[in-house]
Amino acid sequence: MIKLIYSQWLRTKRMPIRIFFLICPIAFTIIFCSYLLVGNVLKGVEVFSFFGLFIIVATFAISFFVPMLYDADKDACYYANELRVGVNRRLIFLSKFFLMLLFVLIIEIIAISLFITFLMIFSSVHISFTQFFIFFILINVSLCPMIVCYQFITLKFNYTGSILIGCFTTLASILLGTTDLGIIIWKYLPFVWSIKLALDYGKGQSGTYVIILYLSLSILLTLVLLFVTTQWYNNWEGINYLEE
C-alpha cells in the first residue's frame, strides 16, 4: 500500500495540486492572522474562529483537490491505464484515499503550526494544545467520508459534478450547522458534523464524549463507503471522450 501511495504521489508531479498543497494553508493562515492584527472583532475567540473557518474552507476545498488528484489518470486515456495496470482496483482506490487524507493532514499541520507561531509572537492568547488536538482530529476524521464521496463523484461526473456538490454541501453545512435551521436534522447529515461539532465545542456546548461519538460514526461511515465504492470501482469500465 505504501508503494501504491508513493506511486500516486509521483503522478502528481508537475500537476497544480502540489502548488495548491503548499500555497493554500500558508495563504489561509496569513490572511486570517492579518485580519486579527487589524481588527478586534474576533478577540477572545481567535482559536475557535480559526478552526471554524478552516473547516468551512476545507469542506469546499476537498471538492476540487480530489479531482486534481485524478487529473493524471484522466489525461492518460480517460483512466484506461489505471483500470488495466494489473493492480487490484480496490487498492488503487484506497491508495488515492489515503494520499488525499495525507494531503489534508499535512495542510492542516502547516496551517496550525503557522497559527501557533503567530499566537506566540503577536498575541497573549492562552494556547491549549489539548484544544488544538481535538480540533485537529475532528477536522481530519469528519472529512474522511467526504473524501470517499468526492472520489466517486469525480470518477462519474468529473470536476463539474465534484465542485457543484462541494458548493452545495458547503453552503448547506454553513446554513444547517451555524443556525437553528438544522437543530434537528444536522445529526443525520454527515457533511454538517464537522462544522456543527466545531461550533458547539468552541462554545463549550459539546463535551469530549459527543466528539468521540461522532468521530466514531464518521470512521464507521467511511469504512462502509469505502467498501461500497471499491466494489463499484472494481467493476467500473471507465469513461470515454463522448461522456466528457
Summary of the structure (lengths in Angstrom):
residues: 244
radius of gyration: 18.8
end to end distance: 30.3
largest distance: 58.7
contacts: 731
relative contact order: 0.14
helix: 81%
strand: 0%
